[in-house]
Amino acid sequence: MAETSIPKSYGGLRVLIAGGGVAALETMLALRALAGDLVDLELLAPEPAFWYRPVAVAEPFEAGRVQHFELAGIAETVAARFTLDELASVDAEAQIVRTGHGAELTYDALVVACGALPRPALAGAFTFRGPADSDAFRRLLDEAESGRVKSMAFVLPAGGAWPLPLYELALLTATHLERHDVKLALVTPEPGPLSLFGDAASNVLRELLKENRISLHAGCYPARYHAGRLELVPERTLEAERVVALPRLEGLRILGLPQDADGFIATAPSGRVQGLAHVYAAGDITRFPIKQGGIAAQQADAVAEAIAALAGAPVTPHPFTPVLRGLLLTGGLPRFLRNEPHGGRGDTSMITGEALWWPPSKIVGRYLAPFLAERAGIESSLPDERAGTLEIDVDVPLT
């Protein structure tokens, strides 16, 4: 069922955006840019700050620092209200949400961008969730440097984890411990390393792992880890004194929303929540299997265009069509990766040391990336076209 109109209760269309991550901020920035005063924006988030989480893998190696941005300040720059609270339930018929502290907020259009919760996926392993685990991972590196740990395995669990950070942790660890005799292994259910990015990227990653003396075990699922033995499916056992795993993800439970067994929400290509009027979802809480900031931003752009059009803006909505972009930290030359997994254009896999988008950031969002680059003091002007032959992707700031 397509939505053809949303009645405005007052002034601009009241859009409530629940969440404080990439999808929420991209939606807010895009809506203000696309619809201007036709929308009245409110951001509802359970934490006061947005953390630039993809850089967390570099913190234990003192190769980067996770920055944070106050959500109230970001909202203020686009004339949006900010409410510090958590989305608890949705009454779609009455167009009211209730928060964790019992407040009731009304809306004309609701965007659910609450992200996903990281859960340990392998008992006994060290689960790297992001900035909160940087210090603990640094202590693990100290054990390896001192000779107390002689073998480590990096494990990708089944079920929706974004794999790129695992490869970064493994490659950065290999570089950090290159003068130490520590055996490193990487275990993944993928058919090849970072296979989501296509054959070209996978082949380069395979060589990078080999050059860094990281043994690859692809097509394997971790089943059990105990007493230094990592049991895999298909049947195989690895000796590993420490195992580092990424978490599995599950959606935050919100009363009144249709969620699957893992808490995720099914959406149409426009981002509209199936079965509900005036409710949209974007980011990790959706059922789309790839959980990544750039994908969340693309989903948010589709949602923003749909809502902007409903508000009366001269916008033609485009459905969400995923394009994968990733910036891989290797301990040496960073690599830019790009692929269109559902583009119908044949092999689109690319991997290079040159920027494929601008600003050349970890989180690729049409509106959010240049916004954060400006506030973080990163150069955000377009590169000189004569500097190289690579085409800069559509993520350049639009003016």
C-alpha positions as CSV (number, residue, x, y, z in Angstrom):
1,M,0.0,0.0,0.0
2,A,1.5,3.3,-1.1
3,E,1.0,6.4,1.0
4,T,-0.3,9.3,-1.0
5,S,-0.6,11.9,1.6
6,I,-0.1,12.7,5.3
7,P,-2.4,15.3,6.9
8,K,-0.4,18.0,8.7
9,S,-1.5,18.8,12.2
10,Y,0.2,22.2,12.2
11,G,2.9,24.1,10.4
12,G,5.3,21.7,8.7
13,L,4.9,18.0,8.6
14,R,5.9,16.7,12.1
15,V,8.7,14.1,11.6
16,L,9.9,12.3,14.7
17,I,13.2,10.5,14.2
18,A,14.0,7.9,16.8
19,G,17.7,7.0,17.1
20,G,21.1,8.7,17.4
21,G,23.3,6.9,14.9
22,V,24.1,7.1,11.2
23,A,20.6,6.4,9.9
24,A,18.9,8.9,12.2
25,L,21.3,11.7,11.5
26,E,21.4,11.2,7.8
27,T,17.6,11.2,7.8
28,M,17.4,14.5,9.7
29,L,20.1,16.2,7.6
30,A,18.5,15.0,4.4
31,L,15.0,16.0,5.3
32,R,16.1,19.5,6.2
33,A,18.0,19.8,2.9
34,L,15.3,18.3,0.8
35,A,12.1,19.7,2.4
36,G,13.3,22.9,4.2
37,D,10.5,24.5,6.3
38,L,7.9,21.9,5.0
39,V,9.0,19.6,7.8
40,D,9.2,20.1,11.6
41,L,11.9,17.8,12.9
42,E,12.5,16.2,16.3
43,L,15.3,13.8,17.2
44,L,14.7,11.3,20.0
45,A,17.8,9.4,21.2
46,P,18.8,7.5,24.3
47,E,22.3,9.0,24.5
48,P,23.5,12.6,24.2
49,A,26.3,12.0,21.7
50,F,27.0,10.4,18.3
51,W,30.2,8.4,18.3
52,Y,32.2,7.8,15.2
53,R,32.5,4.1,15.9
54,P,34.2,2.7,12.8
55,V,37.5,4.2,14.0
56,A,37.4,2.1,17.2
57,V,39.4,-0.6,15.6
58,A,42.4,1.8,15.4
59,E,42.3,3.0,19.0
60,P,44.1,0.0,20.6
61,F,47.0,0.6,18.2
62,E,47.1,4.3,18.8
63,A,46.4,4.8,15.1
64,G,43.2,6.7,15.5
65,R,40.7,8.2,18.1
66,V,37.0,7.9,18.2
67,Q,35.4,11.3,18.1
68,H,32.0,12.2,19.4
69,F,29.5,14.9,18.5
70,E,26.8,16.2,20.7
71,L,23.4,15.3,19.3
72,A,21.7,18.5,20.6
73,G,24.2,20.6,18.7
74,I,23.7,18.7,15.5
75,A,20.0,19.0,15.8
76,E,20.3,22.7,16.5
77,T,22.2,23.3,13.3
78,V,19.2,22.1,11.3
79,A,16.6,23.7,13.5
80,A,15.4,20.4,14.9
81,R,14.4,19.7,18.5
82,F,16.3,17.1,20.5
83,T,14.8,14.9,23.2
84,L,17.0,12.7,25.3
85,D,15.0,9.5,25.8
86,E,14.4,6.1,24.4
87,L,11.6,4.9,22.0
88,A,9.6,2.3,24.0
89,S,6.3,1.8,22.0
90,V,4.4,3.0,19.0
91,D,0.7,3.5,18.6
92,A,0.6,3.7,14.8
93,E,-3.2,4.3,14.6
94,A,-3.1,7.3,17.0
95,Q,0.4,8.4,15.7
96,I,1.8,8.6,19.2
97,V,5.0,7.1,20.6
98,R,5.8,6.5,24.2
99,T,9.3,6.8,25.6
100,G,11.2,4.9,28.2
101,H,10.5,7.7,30.7
102,G,6.8,7.7,30.0
103,A,6.5,10.7,27.8
104,E,4.1,10.8,24.8
105,L,5.2,12.3,21.5
106,T,3.0,12.8,18.5
107,Y,4.1,12.7,14.9
108,D,2.8,12.9,11.3
109,A,5.7,10.6,10.1
110,L,7.9,8.4,12.3
111,V,11.3,7.2,11.4
112,V,12.6,4.3,13.5
113,A,16.4,4.3,13.3
114,C,17.3,2.8,16.7
115,G,20.1,0.6,15.5
116,A,20.9,-2.9,16.8
117,L,22.2,-4.3,20.1
118,P,25.6,-6.2,20.1
119,R,25.5,-9.6,21.8
120,P,28.3,-12.0,22.4
121,A,28.3,-14.7,19.7
122,L,30.9,-17.2,21.0
123,A,31.2,-18.1,24.6
124,G,34.8,-17.7,25.9
125,A,35.9,-15.4,23.2
126,F,36.7,-11.7,23.5
127,T,33.9,-9.8,21.8
128,F,34.9,-6.6,20.2
129,R,31.9,-4.3,20.1
130,G,33.5,-0.9,19.5
131,P,35.0,2.0,21.6
132,A,34.0,0.4,24.9
133,D,36.3,-2.5,24.2
134,S,39.4,-0.6,23.0
135,D,41.2,-0.7,26.4
136,A,40.6,-4.4,26.9
137,F,41.9,-5.2,23.4
138,R,45.0,-3.2,24.1
139,R,45.6,-5.4,27.2
140,L,45.3,-8.4,24.9
141,L,48.0,-6.9,22.6
142,D,50.2,-6.4,25.7
143,E,49.9,-10.1,26.5
144,A,51.0,-11.0,23.0
145,E,53.9,-8.5,23.1
146,S,55.1,-9.9,26.4
147,G,55.1,-13.5,25.1
148,R,52.2,-14.7,27.3
149,V,50.0,-15.3,24.3
150,K,51.4,-17.1,21.3
151,S,48.3,-17.6,19.1
152,M,45.2,-15.6,18.3
153,A,42.1,-16.2,16.1
154,F,39.8,-13.6,14.7
155,V,36.3,-15.0,14.3
156,L,33.3,-13.7,12.3
157,P,30.0,-15.2,13.7
158,A,27.2,-16.2,11.5
159,G,24.1,-14.0,11.3
160,G,24.5,-10.4,10.1
161,A,27.8,-9.1,11.5
162,W,29.5,-6.5,9.3
163,P,32.8,-8.3,8.5
164,L,35.2,-5.4,7.6
165,P,36.2,-4.5,11.2
166,L,37.4,-8.1,11.8
167,Y,39.8,-7.9,8.9
168,E,41.0,-4.5,10.2
169,L,41.7,-5.9,13.7
170,A,43.5,-8.9,12.2
171,L,45.7,-6.8,9.8
172,L,46.4,-4.1,12.4
173,T,47.4,-6.8,14.9
174,A,49.7,-8.4,12.4
175,T,51.5,-5.1,11.8
176,H,51.6,-4.3,15.5
177,L,53.1,-7.8,16.4
178,E,55.3,-8.2,13.3
179,R,58.4,-8.5,15.5
180,H,56.8,-11.1,17.8
181,D,56.2,-14.8,17.2
182,V,52.4,-14.9,17.4
183,K,50.4,-17.1,15.1
184,L,47.3,-15.4,13.7
185,A,44.3,-16.9,12.1
186,L,41.0,-15.5,10.6
187,V,37.9,-17.6,10.6
188,T,34.9,-16.6,8.5
189,P,31.7,-18.2,7.1
190,E,32.2,-16.1,3.9
191,P,33.3,-18.1,0.8
192,G,36.2,-15.7,0.5
193,P,37.6,-12.7,2.5
194,L,35.2,-9.8,2.3
195,S,33.3,-11.6,-0.5
196,L,30.5,-9.0,-0.2
197,F,32.8,-6.6,-2.1
198,G,33.3,-9.0,-5.0
199,D,36.1,-11.1,-6.5
200,A,38.6,-8.3,-7.1
201,A,38.4,-7.2,-3.5
202,S,38.4,-10.7,-2.2
203,N,41.5,-11.6,-4.2
204,V,43.5,-8.6,-2.9
205,L,42.4,-9.4,0.7
206,R,43.5,-13.0,0.4
207,E,47.0,-11.7,-0.6
208,L,47.1,-9.1,2.2
209,L,46.3,-11.8,4.7
210,K,49.0,-14.1,3.3
211,E,51.6,-11.3,3.3
212,N,50.8,-10.6,6.9
213,R,51.1,-14.3,7.9
214,I,47.4,-14.6,8.8
215,S,46.0,-18.0,8.0
216,L,42.6,-17.9,6.4
217,H,39.8,-20.3,7.2
218,A,36.9,-19.4,5.0
219,G,33.5,-21.1,4.8
220,C,33.8,-22.1,8.5
221,Y,31.5,-21.4,11.4
222,P,32.7,-21.2,15.0
223,A,30.9,-23.8,17.1
224,R,32.7,-23.8,20.4
225,Y,35.7,-22.3,22.1
226,H,37.1,-24.0,25.2
227,A,40.6,-24.5,26.8
228,G,42.4,-22.9,23.8
229,R,40.6,-25.0,21.2
230,L,38.3,-23.4,18.6
231,E,35.9,-26.0,17.1
232,L,34.6,-25.1,13.7
233,V,31.9,-26.3,11.3
234,P,32.7,-28.1,9.0
235,E,34.6,-30.2,11.5
236,R,37.9,-28.7,12.2
237,T,39.8,-27.5,15.2
238,L,42.2,-24.6,15.6
239,E,44.6,-24.0,18.5
240,A,44.2,-20.5,19.8
241,E,45.1,-19.1,23.2
242,R,42.9,-16.1,22.5
243,V,39.9,-15.7,20.3
244,V,38.5,-12.3,19.2
245,A,35.0,-12.3,17.8
246,L,32.6,-9.7,16.5
247,P,29.2,-9.7,18.1
248,R,25.9,-10.9,16.7
249,L,23.3,-8.2,16.4
250,E,19.7,-8.1,17.4
251,G,17.1,-5.3,17.1
252,L,15.8,-3.3,20.1
253,R,12.3,-4.5,21.0
254,I,9.7,-1.8,20.5
255,L,6.1,-2.5,21.4
256,G,3.7,-1.9,18.5
257,L,6.2,-2.6,15.7
258,P,6.2,-5.8,13.6
259,Q,9.6,-7.4,14.4
260,D,11.0,-10.8,13.5
261,A,12.5,-13.3,16.0
262,D,15.8,-11.3,16.1
263,G,14.1,-7.9,16.5
264,F,14.4,-6.7,13.0
265,I,11.8,-4.8,10.9
266,A,10.7,-5.6,7.4
267,T,10.5,-2.5,5.1
268,A,9.5,-1.6,1.6
269,P,12.2,-0.2,-0.8
270,S,11.0,3.3,0.3
271,G,11.8,2.4,3.9
272,R,8.1,2.2,4.9
273,V,7.4,-0.4,7.6
274,Q,5.3,-3.1,6.2
275,G,1.8,-3.0,7.5
276,L,1.9,0.4,9.1
277,A,1.0,3.8,7.8
278,H,3.3,6.8,8.3
279,V,6.0,4.7,9.9
280,Y,9.4,4.2,8.3
281,A,12.6,2.4,9.4
282,A,16.3,2.7,8.4
283,G,19.6,1.3,9.5
284,D,20.6,-1.7,11.5
285,I,17.1,-2.3,12.9
286,T,15.8,-3.2,9.5
287,R,15.9,-6.8,8.1
288,F,18.4,-5.9,5.4
289,P,21.2,-8.4,6.1
290,I,24.1,-6.0,5.7
291,K,24.6,-3.9,8.8
292,Q,26.9,-1.0,7.9
293,G,26.9,2.8,8.3
294,G,27.0,3.5,4.5
295,I,24.1,1.2,3.9
296,A,22.2,2.8,6.8
297,A,22.8,6.2,5.2
298,Q,21.5,5.0,1.8
299,Q,18.3,3.6,3.5
300,A,17.9,6.9,5.3
301,D,18.2,8.9,2.0
302,A,15.3,6.8,0.6
303,V,13.2,7.4,3.6
304,A,14.0,11.2,3.6
305,E,13.0,11.5,-0.1
306,A,9.7,9.6,0.5
307,I,8.8,11.8,3.4
308,A,9.9,15.0,1.7
309,A,7.7,14.2,-1.2
310,L,4.8,13.6,1.1
311,A,5.5,17.0,2.7
312,G,5.1,18.7,-0.6
313,A,8.8,19.2,-1.6
314,P,9.6,18.9,-5.3
315,V,11.4,15.6,-4.8
316,T,11.2,12.4,-6.8
317,P,11.7,9.5,-4.3
318,H,14.2,6.8,-5.2
319,P,14.0,3.3,-3.7
320,F,16.9,2.0,-1.6
321,T,19.4,0.4,-4.0
322,P,22.5,-0.8,-2.0
323,V,26.0,0.2,-3.0
324,L,28.7,-1.1,-0.7
325,R,31.6,1.2,0.1
326,G,34.2,0.5,2.7
327,L,37.5,2.0,3.9
328,L,39.8,-0.8,5.1
329,L,42.6,0.0,7.6
330,T,45.4,-2.4,7.0
331,G,48.4,-1.2,9.0
332,G,49.8,0.1,5.8
333,L,48.1,1.7,2.8
334,P,44.3,2.0,3.5
335,R,42.2,0.4,0.8
336,F,38.9,1.8,-0.6
337,L,36.4,-0.9,-1.6
338,R,33.2,-0.6,-3.7
339,N,30.7,-3.0,-5.1
340,E,27.1,-3.1,-6.2
341,P,25.9,-6.5,-5.0
342,H,22.4,-6.1,-6.5
343,G,23.1,-3.7,-9.3
344,G,22.6,-6.1,-12.3
345,R,25.7,-4.6,-13.9
346,G,28.0,-7.6,-13.8
347,D,31.2,-7.5,-11.8
348,T,31.5,-4.0,-10.2
349,S,34.1,-5.0,-7.5
350,M,36.8,-2.3,-7.0
351,I,39.6,-2.0,-4.5
352,T,42.3,0.7,-4.6
353,G,44.5,2.9,-2.5
354,E,42.9,6.0,-4.1
355,A,39.8,7.7,-2.8
356,L,36.6,6.4,-4.5
357,W,34.3,9.0,-2.7
358,W,34.6,12.3,-1.0
359,P,35.1,13.1,1.8
360,P,37.2,9.9,2.0
361,S,35.7,8.9,5.4
362,K,34.8,5.6,7.0
363,I,31.1,6.5,7.2
364,V,29.8,7.3,3.7
365,G,26.7,9.4,3.8
366,R,25.6,11.9,1.2
367,Y,24.7,14.5,3.9
368,L,26.3,13.2,7.1
369,A,29.8,12.6,5.8
370,P,30.4,16.3,4.6
371,F,28.6,17.6,7.7
372,L,30.9,15.7,10.1
373,A,34.0,16.3,8.0
374,E,33.5,20.1,8.3
375,R,33.0,19.8,12.1
376,A,36.0,17.5,12.6
377,G,38.3,19.9,10.6
378,I,38.8,17.5,7.7
379,E,39.2,19.1,4.3
380,S,35.9,18.7,2.5
381,S,36.5,20.5,-0.8
382,L,36.4,18.4,-4.0
383,P,39.8,17.0,-5.2
384,D,41.4,18.4,-8.3
385,E,40.1,16.4,-11.3
386,R,43.6,16.3,-12.7
387,A,45.0,14.5,-9.7
388,G,43.9,11.1,-11.0
389,T,41.6,9.3,-13.3
390,L,39.3,7.7,-10.8
391,E,35.7,8.9,-10.8
392,I,34.6,10.4,-7.5
393,D,31.4,8.7,-6.5
394,V,28.1,10.4,-5.8
395,D,28.9,11.0,-2.2
396,V,30.4,14.4,-2.8
397,P,28.7,17.2,-1.0
398,L,25.8,18.6,-3.0
399,T,25.4,22.4,-3.3
